[in-house]
Every structure is written in C-alpha cells, then in structure tokens.
C-alpha cells in the first residue's frame, strides 16, 4: 500500500486539449530525430536515379560501358537487365496505392520527362553521381501532348474519385439561369504546383536473407508494405517498413513511389543495404504534383441573394500512364443550399508524371474558383460577402440530404468577422488606403470532409509503472506523437512523462494513410479504447487480488490518478500500478483495440494478459446517417503598392470548426501552416511547363517560390472547439488540410477590394496587377 498524506479526490484535469509542448520536440531540436535517409547501416551502398530528358518517345540506346568503369561502381540497372516487377492493375490493391502504375525499367518507352530509366549503385554517393553522369542515352523523340482543353481528343469524363460521384446534376440549371435576376459566368485557372516538403523522399533498403526492411519517407507504412510485397512478389509478412519521422509530405508521400521499390531491387542485386535519395530537382518529376485546372463557374441568384443555380465545370490533367483527378467540384455539390446544380469534371491525358494528392486535393483549387465567384456575385448584388454566405447556408448536406454530424459555420463567420473587424470595411473597391498603399479586405469559406477509417492501437503497461502505446500511424511534423500521448495519459490515468507513444512501423497495429486529415479521427479512438480497457484491467486485477487494499471493492467506487488506483471516498486506500503488477508477477499487461469498424466480441487469451477489443462506432453505419464535414471562415487583409503591384498579406484571421481540439498548440500550428500554404498558392507557387518539350522549366526552390518568414505576418487562429458527437467517442475531426481551403480566394478577394482588379488566374503576381 502506498504511504503518505493524500488529498481528497477531485475531478481530474484532463491533458487532452491543453497546449502542451511536443513530446518529440527535444529530439528534433537536438538533431536526434532520425529521418529515412539518416538511419545508419553497415556497408551501405548508394543509388542514384537516371531519368529521361524527353517527354515522349523511345530509348534508342543507353550506353553504360564508360560508367561501368568508374571507381566504386557496383551495378547499373536499366530496362536491358533489371529484374521483372509485377504490373499492378486498377483494383489489385485495396490496402495501398502506387503513385503511378507504370513499372520502371521494364521497357524502352518514355511517357514523360523525368521518368526513371536507370539506377546506378556505387560505394559512395559521389561515385554513384559521377557514374550516372557518364551514362549516355539517345532517343527516338516524339512531340509530347501538354494542353488540357476540355475539347482535346484526349479528354474524357471520369465517373468517380475515391467513391465520390464526379458528374452530378440536380434540378434544371438551364431553366434556372434563364429565369435568374442576377448571374455571373467566369473562368478561373490554377497552375501546376509541387509539394516541396522540407525532407525530400528517400529510402534505405536492407535484405536479411528473404526478409526486407525499408526505412522510408512515407505517409503510409502499411500501404507501402502491401505495395512493395505485390510488386516484388513476396509475402507481406516478409517486409517491414519503418518511418518514425517524416519531414513533411503534403500528400506526395501518401502513395508508394517507385524509388522505394527500386532501392529494394538494387539492394538485392548488390547484396548490400542501399540508400536511394530523391534530389530536390527529382522531386518535381518523381513524387507527383497538383494538376493544372481550368474551372468555369456560373452562378445565378435572386435579387435578395438566394442562389438559384450553380454550374461548375473543371478540366484538369492526368498522365498517359495512370489516372489521378483533381476533383474541384466535389465541394460545390454541398457547400451552399442551391436547388439547381451541375458539376462536371473533364480530364485530359498529357505527357507528365502522374498527379497525386496535394494538401486538400480538389478543395484547394476548387474553393479558389467557387469562393471567388461568390465574391463576384456579392458585388453584383450589393450584398456583404459574409451575409451572402449566411443567406445560402446549407442546414443539411444538399448533395446527400443527410444531416451534418455537427456544424458551426455560422459561428465561424461571426467569430472571425468580429476578431477581424469586418464591420469597419468600406465595401467600395479602392476606398481603403494607408498613405501610398491600397488596403483590401476579403473573406471566403473554408471546408474539408471529416474522414475516418478503421484503425488499431496497442496499449502496454509494464511492471515499473510506465506505459507504451503503439499504432502504425505517422507524424508528419503535425503533432501525432503528442496528441496520442495526451489521449493515452487521460485514459490510463498516467502522467504524460510516463507514457511513450510509438508509431511508424508496419509491424505495429494497423492504421490508415496519414492523408485526408483522418489520422486523429481514426487512430485516437483506438488509442483511447486500448488505454481505457487497460485501465479497467488494472482495476479488475486489484479487485480480484486478495492482497490488494481494494480487494472486493465495487469497480465504480475506484478511481485512478498518476499511476495509482485508489478508493474514491478514501484516497489513502490504494496502490500504484507498479505495486499491483509486481505482486501478481505480471511484467506486462496488453490490450489491442480496433476503432471505427463493426463491433465484435472482445477476445482474451488464456493467460489473462492480452485482450483485443472493438471500440467506437461502426464507420459504415455512421456514414449512412450523417454527413461529416469541417468548416471555417477565412479573413484576409492585403497591402498593395499600386505602382509596383507588390502584394503583402498583412493580417489574417481564421475561425475553424473541426470538432474537439486535442492540443491547441499543435492544432494552431496546423492551421498556420495551411494558411501559409494558401498564401503561397495565391501569390507565388507555379511550376512552369515548357509547351514544346514537355519538360518542367521550374525544378528547384530558387525558381519555385514559397512563402518565407517575411511573407507571413499576423495570423490569428480561432477554434470553435465543440466535439462532434457522431464521428467518434473523442469527437475530433482532422485539422491538417482545412487550413489551406479558402485562403487563396480570401486573398484574391482582398486584392479585388483593394484594387478593383479581379484576377482569376493563380498565382497573382505583380505583372497581373500593373
């Protein structure tokens, strides 16, 4: 029994929600957090990619004889000698995804600039680079296709995007437009954009007999394991993917790209560990991008601002070798109440690498067009932009008719407008000035789906009183280590310092891709469920132990706090978890929980040490009843020099509803990052594609401009912080992507308010304002 004076019990103050520091923060600032390319391996060899320098054609000859004589060379793999890999077809993989289904080094065909056509492996990175420079390739070049007009013979209309209908019509749009009091029709365009995370992609592959370990910069260790197993034709249980730290991804690491598999192939050929790092320049051709979009928006409304019809037609690009769609119109289906709607998506095949998800795919470019069009309609009607959105507020999901699981968008408008000072806005364009500068205020709605998927977690309590909780999820720098530790601390009744949360290994309990802003909503209920069940096991163990001071006590009369189990009305009567486990000769107690899946009976093994349970709500039944969506309001202030066309975003307010906030510091950081991302989208980011050669002109951070500290001023983030009662027992929706949505539109709308010039083509660079 524990000794000492114990204060009377009181309601335990929860750790969840508190802005505690990142539990992995010290490791990162001390340089002790090891990323994929930093894992030490004995006798490691280095691989360098050889990439095509044309966008379409065939390899006539690839001459490697000179490179094979270079110092340190171990092997050179091309389509002439590379091992055969399995070709994936649509639908083959349901638990993982390739970024691109074109298998490299299998033929002489070239479909895009930067396609992998060889791998050089040498003793050192410098020797591999030098040998690669000696490889000579000649081509039979053809003219590439790069245009994306909807009338292109290569254009088609895809049916679905991850199960969501892309071609949608309700009511009679043509009739509504003909009878409308007010209407606008405009075209908005967004360029090709690249993710450019701080950590470029990298893989280290290590074979031990027939067991393969890959240290990978990935957002999905489970998916990568499954894809590698499929393409190499080996069992999943023979593969281990490890990714403890990821230096940003934004979607480019969500699918499995071929460099990871080529590292494994090279390692098997040379019978040594092989490191393959994708260079910053190669990141522009090797890990996807956001497609260029052309969006035609038509809105009609009554004189009092009620929308009568919306037509949103998007044309985007995909590759010749696979398909990824930028689904810009998905949000248009449901954001505003409108009886007549038509959403159309065209996709054109072009000679580039395959596009891939990039932070808020569809929503980010789609919201720029839709929310810019709403602003134009507001000026046409003479109605305040905030008021126009409230007039057309959707009380239920207009696309499905389902009620929202929770929605506080009106509160976001009110909270954001009050903090921003929106009521002081002079609505006349060009009317607000500060000395020689034009001042503009603009706003837009933010929204992103509330996704979640089945996930598992294991909680372990050791005889020394510490706990380890694990799940095969990821921390992309977003705070997953921290918020999962907080959840486990509350559920277990342990201080944060006594809990270690482990992630990023495919051998851990299953978790979904860290994409779609779903990690918190998916993994947190499993972490909470496993920890709560483990806590209950401790209590039952004390009740059943004749040597325990709590023997025979009713379970509801017992509390836990700070690693101690005790009687609610007599706090001195109790003992620590460590004392209880040690006396019962239990070095460890384990519980594994599965969340967001159909409930089944709990399973307990015969030695009474490990239990597996199902917790939370059945994902399918909930999705049939409710619409899960996060919302927000973005308010931007810009300062523009009229003679230079220079734009500065000087102030930004973001009011966000994402359910319960697990950690206000990490959640705020997520929104700050999204807003910064959106400012870059609005004013800077553009990957230029040469129309003749099909090659990217921009392929480094000297030419691809992103916001730096001087470009980011005062950003105020506000949270509604009300739990979603239907998404999970915790009530949290994801916060990773909603922050970027609506930002580009808010900035563009502020620029119009400042200048009277409506720019419908991103990025809004000075030349477009002069």
DOKOL-961411 format. One record per residue (C-alpha): x, y, z. Coordinates in steps of 0.1 Angstrom, whole numbers, padded with zeros to 4 digits, always signed. Example, Ala and Ser with C-alpha at 12.3 -4.5 7.8 and 13.67 -1.06 7.14 Angstrom:
<pts>
+0123-0045+0078
+0137-0011+0071
</pts>
This chain:
<pts>
+0000+0000+0000
+0013+0035-0008
+0022+0057+0021
+0020+0095+0027
-0008+0120+0030
-0032+0121+0000
-0056+0150-0007
-0092+0142-0012
-0100+0132-0048
-0113+0159-0072
-0123+0158-0108
-0091+0150-0128
-0079+0178-0150
-0076+0164-0185
-0045+0167-0205
-0063+0165-0238
-0069+0199-0252
-0040+0215-0233
-0013+0232-0255
+0015+0211-0241
+0048+0211-0259
+0056+0184-0285
+0069+0152-0268
+0093+0148-0297
+0103+0184-0298
+0136+0180-0279
+0147+0151-0302
+0141+0174-0332
+0158+0205-0319
+0188+0184-0307
+0191+0167-0341
+0184+0133-0326
+0153+0125-0346
+0164+0102-0374
+0147+0105-0407
+0146+0079-0435
+0180+0088-0451
+0197+0091-0417
+0194+0056-0404
+0230+0042-0401
+0237+0009-0418
+0269-0011-0421
+0285-0015-0456
+0258+0007-0472
+0259+0014-0509
+0244+0044-0526
+0219+0046-0555
+0213+0074-0580
+0184+0076-0604
+0189+0081-0641
+0159+0099-0656
+0147+0106-0691
+0153+0140-0706
+0125+0138-0731
+0087+0138-0725
+0077+0112-0752
+0094+0087-0773
+0116+0056-0770
+0151+0049-0758
+0172+0041-0789
+0203+0033-0770
+0215+0035-0734
+0253+0033-0732
+0267+0023-0698
+0302+0009-0707
+0320+0040-0696
+0300+0043-0664
+0307+0007-0656
+0345+0015-0655
+0340+0043-0630
+0355+0040-0595
+0333+0024-0568
+0306+0012-0593
+0286-0018-0581
+0259-0021-0607
+0238-0002-0633
+0202-0013-0638
+0183-0004-0669
+0154-0019-0689
+0180-0042-0705
+0190-0060-0673
+0166-0051-0645
+0146-0078-0627
+0109-0081-0637
+0084-0065-0614
+0047-0072-0611
+0024-0049-0630
-0004-0036-0608
-0039-0031-0623
-0067-0010-0610
-0084-0027-0581
-0055-0051-0574
-0045-0032-0542
-0071-0021-0517
-0048-0016-0488
-0022+0005-0505
-0016+0025-0537
+0011+0032-0561
+0016+0069-0571
+0020+0057-0606
+0013+0023-0621
+0039+0025-0649
+0066-0001-0639
+0101+0015-0644
+0130-0003-0662
+0107-0027-0680
+0106-0013-0715
+0122+0014-0737
+0091+0036-0738
+0092+0071-0724
+0060+0088-0714
+0072+0119-0696
+0102+0140-0687
+0120+0126-0656
+0107+0091-0660
+0131+0066-0642
+0151+0048-0669
+0181+0036-0648
+0196+0032-0614
+0234+0035-0607
+0247+0019-0575
+0282+0026-0561
+0302+0026-0529
+0296+0063-0522
+0271+0089-0532
+0297+0109-0551
+0308+0079-0571
+0272+0070-0579
+0266+0105-0591
+0297+0106-0612
+0290+0072-0628
+0254+0083-0636
+0268+0114-0654
+0287+0090-0677
+0256+0071-0689
+0247+0082-0724
+0211+0079-0737
+0199+0085-0772
+0162+0087-0780
+0136+0085-0808
+0118+0116-0797
+0081+0124-0804
+0062+0156-0798
+0046+0155-0763
+0010+0164-0755
+0007+0190-0727
-0025+0210-0734
-0056+0204-0712
-0085+0219-0730
-0118+0201-0725
-0122+0198-0763
-0090+0178-0766
-0093+0144-0782
-0076+0130-0751
-0103+0145-0728
-0128+0123-0710
-0152+0124-0681
-0142+0102-0652
-0170+0088-0631
-0157+0087-0595
-0130+0100-0572
-0125+0075-0543
-0161+0066-0545
-0175+0101-0549
-0195+0109-0580
-0177+0135-0602
-0205+0141-0627
-0235+0154-0607
-0268+0172-0617
-0298+0181-0597
-0327+0203-0608
-0327+0222-0641
-0297+0245-0643
-0305+0258-0678
-0341+0269-0668
-0329+0285-0636
-0303+0306-0654
-0328+0317-0679
-0351+0330-0652
-0325+0344-0629
-0324+0380-0617
-0286+0381-0615
-0260+0358-0629
-0222+0357-0634
-0201+0334-0656
-0163+0334-0653
-0133+0311-0658
-0106+0306-0631
-0073+0288-0635
-0047+0273-0612
-0013+0262-0622
+0007+0230-0617
+0020+0231-0581
+0045+0209-0563
+0046+0198-0526
+0082+0206-0518
+0083+0193-0482
+0115+0201-0462
+0125+0164-0463
+0128+0151-0499
+0118+0115-0504
+0144+0088-0496
+0146+0050-0489
+0171+0027-0474
+0165-0010-0483
+0181-0038-0463
+0178-0075-0471
+0184-0102-0444
+0180-0135-0463
+0144-0132-0476
+0134-0105-0450
+0132-0070-0464
+0133-0038-0442
+0128-0004-0459
+0134+0028-0440
+0112+0051-0460
+0099+0087-0461
+0063+0077-0463
+0028+0087-0450
+0016+0051-0450
+0039+0023-0438
+0011-0003-0441
+0003+0008-0477
+0039+0008-0487
+0044-0027-0472
+0015-0040-0492
+0025-0024-0525
+0062-0035-0522
+0050-0070-0514
+0028-0070-0545
+0053-0056-0570
+0082-0078-0557
+0060-0109-0554
+0070-0117-0518
+0047-0122-0487
+0037-0091-0467
+0050-0107-0435
+0085-0107-0451
+0086-0069-0453
+0090-0043-0426
+0086-0006-0434
+0099+0019-0408
+0092+0056-0408
+0095+0071-0374
+0098+0108-0385
+0086+0124-0417
+0098+0159-0426
+0065+0170-0442
+0046+0153-0470
+0015+0173-0480
+0004+0142-0500
+0035+0134-0521
+0044+0106-0496
+0009+0093-0493
+0012+0068-0521
+0042+0045-0528
+0065+0058-0555
+0089+0036-0575
+0122+0049-0559
+0113+0029-0528
+0109-0003-0548
+0140+0003-0569
+0160+0007-0537
+0149-0028-0527
+0156-0042-0561
+0191-0026-0561
+0198-0039-0526
+0190-0074-0536
+0212-0072-0568
+0243-0060-0549
+0235-0080-0517
+0241-0049-0495
+0220-0022-0479
+0212+0005-0505
+0203+0042-0499
+0184+0060-0526
+0177+0097-0520
+0155+0117-0544
+0171+0150-0551
+0152+0183-0548
+0152+0186-0586
+0139+0150-0590
+0111+0157-0565
+0095+0177-0594
+0092+0146-0615
+0092+0117-0592
+0065+0121-0565
+0035+0137-0582
+0022+0173-0583
-0011+0192-0582
-0027+0193-0617
-0033+0225-0636
-0070+0233-0636
-0094+0253-0657
-0126+0260-0639
-0157+0275-0654
-0181+0288-0628
-0216+0301-0634
-0239+0313-0606
-0274+0327-0607
-0294+0342-0578
-0324+0362-0569
-0321+0399-0561
-0321+0391-0523
-0291+0368-0528
-0306+0334-0528
-0287+0311-0551
-0309+0295-0578
-0283+0277-0599
-0246+0267-0598
-0226+0252-0627
-0190+0242-0621
-0170+0226-0650
-0134+0216-0642
-0108+0205-0667
-0076+0191-0652
-0047+0168-0664
-0036+0133-0657
-0008+0113-0671
-0006+0089-0701
+0002+0060-0677
-0022+0063-0649
-0051+0085-0636
-0054+0110-0608
-0082+0136-0608
-0082+0170-0592
-0119+0169-0580
-0126+0206-0578
-0163+0204-0579
-0169+0180-0550
-0172+0208-0525
-0195+0227-0548
-0221+0199-0545
-0226+0205-0508
-0213+0239-0496
-0243+0261-0503
-0280+0254-0504
-0290+0256-0541
-0318+0237-0558
-0302+0235-0593
-0267+0224-0597
-0244+0208-0624
-0209+0197-0617
-0187+0183-0645
-0152+0171-0645
-0131+0167-0676
-0096+0150-0675
-0070+0152-0703
-0041+0128-0706
-0008+0146-0711
+0029+0137-0711
+0038+0144-0675
+0042+0122-0645
+0011+0113-0627
-0005+0139-0605
-0012+0129-0569
-0030+0143-0538
-0016+0176-0526
-0029+0193-0495
-0067+0194-0499
-0068+0179-0534
-0099+0193-0551
-0108+0216-0523
-0078+0239-0525
-0082+0249-0562
-0119+0243-0563
-0126+0267-0534
-0105+0293-0551
-0129+0293-0580
-0161+0289-0561
-0153+0314-0534
-0140+0340-0559
-0173+0336-0578
-0193+0341-0546
-0174+0373-0540
-0181+0385-0576
-0218+0377-0571
-0218+0396-0538
-0205+0427-0555
-0230+0423-0583
-0259+0420-0558
-0245+0447-0535
-0247+0423-0505
-0219+0419-0480
-0199+0387-0488
-0204+0373-0453
-0241+0379-0454
-0244+0363-0489
-0229+0331-0475
-0252+0331-0445
-0282+0336-0468
-0272+0304-0486
-0261+0284-0456
-0268+0247-0460
-0286+0234-0430
-0283+0198-0443
-0259+0184-0469
-0276+0195-0502
-0259+0167-0522
-0270+0137-0499
-0298+0152-0478
-0281+0139-0447
-0279+0160-0415
-0245+0172-0405
-0228+0153-0377
-0221+0188-0363
-0218+0222-0380
-0208+0256-0366
-0201+0275-0398
-0223+0305-0389
-0205+0308-0356
-0172+0308-0376
-0184+0336-0397
-0194+0356-0367
-0163+0349-0346
-0139+0355-0375
-0157+0387-0386
-0157+0401-0350
-0120+0394-0345
-0111+0408-0379
-0132+0439-0375
-0151+0432-0407
-0179+0456-0398
-0154+0485-0404
-0149+0475-0440
-0158+0501-0467
-0172+0478-0494
-0162+0501-0523
-0131+0487-0542
-0101+0510-0538
-0116+0530-0510
-0093+0519-0482
-0058+0533-0481
-0028+0538-0458
-0005+0565-0472
+0005+0553-0507
-0007+0518-0502
-0041+0503-0511
-0057+0482-0484
-0080+0453-0492
-0102+0430-0471
-0115+0398-0484
-0130+0366-0470
-0140+0331-0480
-0155+0299-0465
-0132+0270-0456
-0143+0234-0456
-0129+0199-0457
-0145+0164-0452
-0144+0147-0419
-0128+0114-0429
-0121+0085-0407
-0111+0048-0413
-0106+0017-0392
-0075+0018-0371
-0059-0002-0343
-0037+0006-0313
-0019-0015-0286
-0015-0003-0250
+0010-0019-0228
+0015-0014-0191
+0048-0025-0176
+0056-0036-0140
+0077-0004-0135
+0046+0017-0139
+0053+0031-0174
+0031+0025-0205
+0038+0022-0242
+0010+0027-0267
+0016+0020-0304
+0000+0022-0338
+0012+0021-0374
+0003+0057-0380
+0026+0087-0387
+0038+0121-0375
+0045+0143-0405
+0056+0171-0381
+0020+0177-0372
+0020+0165-0336
+0007+0130-0337
+0032+0118-0312
+0020+0144-0288
-0018+0142-0291
-0018+0105-0289
+0003+0106-0258
-0023+0131-0243
-0052+0108-0251
-0034+0078-0236
-0025+0098-0205
-0061+0107-0198
-0074+0072-0205
-0048+0054-0184
-0046+0078-0155
-0009+0083-0160
+0012+0115-0164
+0024+0123-0199
+0060+0117-0188
+0052+0080-0180
+0038+0073-0215
+0057+0066-0247
+0037+0066-0280
+0053+0046-0308
+0044+0049-0345
+0057+0045-0380
+0063+0007-0383
+0043-0017-0404
+0046-0044-0377
+0025-0023-0354
-0013-0024-0352
-0029-0013-0385
-0036+0024-0392
-0047+0042-0424
-0027+0065-0446
-0018+0098-0429
-0037+0117-0455
-0072+0131-0459
-0069+0147-0425
-0080+0114-0409
-0053+0103-0385
-0067+0119-0354
-0103+0108-0361
-0092+0073-0369
-0063+0065-0346
-0073+0085-0315
-0104+0063-0307
-0083+0032-0309
-0056+0047-0286
-0083+0058-0262
-0101+0024-0263
-0070+0003-0257
-0058+0026-0229
-0093+0027-0212
-0096-0011-0214
-0061-0015-0200
-0070+0008-0171
-0101-0013-0165
-0080-0044-0164
-0058-0029-0137
-0089-0020-0116
-0103-0056-0120
-0069-0070-0111
-0069-0050-0079
-0105-0061-0071
-0097-0098-0076
-0063-0097-0057
-0068-0107-0021
-0036-0089-0012
-0048-0056-0026
-0063-0029-0004
-0091-0027-0030
-0100-0064-0029
-0137-0069-0034
-0145-0033-0038
-0171-0023-0064
-0155-0012-0097
-0174+0021-0098
-0160+0031-0064
-0125+0031-0077
-0105+0060-0093
-0071+0061-0110
-0047+0090-0110
-0010+0095-0115
-0003+0058-0120
-0023+0048-0088
-0056+0030-0082
-0075+0040-0051
-0109+0042-0034
-0129+0073-0044
-0141+0081-0009
-0109+0070+0008
-0079+0081-0013
-0053+0067+0011
-0067+0033+0004
-0050+0022-0028
-0017+0013-0045
+0003+0020-0076
+0000+0002-0109
+0036-0010-0104
+0029-0025-0070
-0001-0043-0083
+0016-0058-0113
+0048-0067-0094
+0029-0086-0067
+0010-0105-0093
+0042-0114-0112
+0029-0096-0143
+0058-0080-0162
+0033-0066-0187
-0004-0061-0194
-0015-0056-0230
-0047-0045-0248
-0052-0040-0285
-0082-0021-0297
-0098-0016-0332
-0118+0015-0338
-0143+0026-0364
-0152-0008-0375
-0182-0032-0370
-0183-0043-0333
-0174-0078-0324
-0169-0098-0293
-0138-0090-0273
-0111-0117-0272
-0089-0125-0243
-0061-0150-0243
-0058-0179-0218
-0030-0164-0197
-0052-0134-0189
-0025-0109-0202
-0036-0098-0237
-0071-0087-0247
-0083-0075-0281
-0114-0053-0283
-0135-0033-0307
-0144+0003-0297
-0161+0033-0311
-0187+0034-0338
-0192+0014-0370
-0179+0036-0398
-0204+0023-0423
-0235+0028-0402
-0225+0063-0392
-0217+0073-0428
-0251+0062-0438
-0268+0085-0413
-0247+0117-0412
-0226+0140-0433
-0191+0146-0417
-0176+0179-0427
-0154+0206-0411
-0160+0243-0418
-0144+0276-0412
-0142+0312-0423
-0110+0329-0437
-0105+0367-0435
-0075+0383-0452
-0061+0418-0453
-0037+0428-0481
-0014+0458-0486
-0006+0467-0522
+0018+0492-0537
-0002+0505-0567
+0028+0513-0589
+0048+0481-0582
+0020+0456-0580
+0036+0442-0548
+0011+0424-0526
+0016+0417-0489
-0008+0397-0467
-0006+0418-0436
-0033+0402-0415
-0052+0370-0415
-0080+0356-0392
-0091+0320-0395
-0121+0307-0375
-0123+0269-0377
-0148+0242-0366
-0131+0208-0366
-0148+0193-0336
-0128+0188-0304
-0093+0202-0303
-0068+0177-0289
-0039+0202-0284
-0044+0239-0291
-0008+0245-0298
-0003+0218-0324
-0037+0224-0340
-0030+0261-0343
+0003+0252-0359
-0015+0231-0385
-0038+0260-0394
-0009+0284-0395
+0008+0260-0419
-0023+0257-0441
-0027+0295-0443
+0009+0299-0452
+0005+0272-0479
-0026+0291-0491
-0007+0324-0493
+0019+0307-0514
-0008+0293-0536
-0024+0327-0540
+0007+0348-0547
+0037+0326-0557
+0035+0289-0564
+0037+0278-0600
+0055+0251-0618
+0061+0262-0654
+0059+0235-0681
+0076+0241-0714
+0049+0237-0740
+0072+0225-0767
+0094+0200-0749
+0070+0189-0721
+0098+0195-0696
+0094+0214-0663
+0112+0247-0665
+0110+0251-0628
+0125+0223-0607
+0142+0239-0577
+0134+0261-0548
+0153+0290-0564
+0126+0292-0591
+0096+0276-0573
+0087+0304-0548
+0072+0296-0515
+0064+0320-0486
+0093+0328-0462
+0090+0345-0428
+0089+0379-0443
+0058+0370-0463
+0038+0358-0433
+0025+0385-0409
-0001+0384-0382
-0022+0353-0383
-0050+0348-0357
-0064+0313-0354
-0097+0307-0336
-0113+0273-0328
-0150+0266-0320
-0138+0235-0301
-0171+0217-0298
-0169+0179-0301
-0185+0161-0330
-0209+0137-0312
-0211+0113-0341
-0177+0108-0355
-0161+0091-0325
-0162+0089-0287
-0135+0117-0288
-0154+0140-0312
-0123+0151-0332
-0122+0158-0369
-0089+0163-0388
-0072+0197-0389
-0044+0191-0414
-0060+0203-0446
-0089+0227-0439
-0064+0255-0432
-0055+0259-0468
-0090+0259-0482
-0105+0293-0490
-0072+0311-0483
-0063+0318-0520
-0098+0330-0526
-0098+0353-0495
-0065+0368-0506
-0078+0372-0542
-0110+0388-0530
-0090+0412-0508
-0069+0421-0538
-0100+0430-0558
-0113+0450-0528
-0080+0469-0528
-0076+0475-0565
-0108+0469-0583
-0090+0444-0605
-0104+0408-0605
-0076+0383-0611
-0089+0349-0619
-0056+0332-0627
-0032+0320-0599
-0007+0329-0588
-0015+0366-0586
+0019+0381-0595
+0027+0418-0598
+0026+0417-0636
-0011+0408-0634
-0019+0439-0613
+0001+0465-0633
</pts>
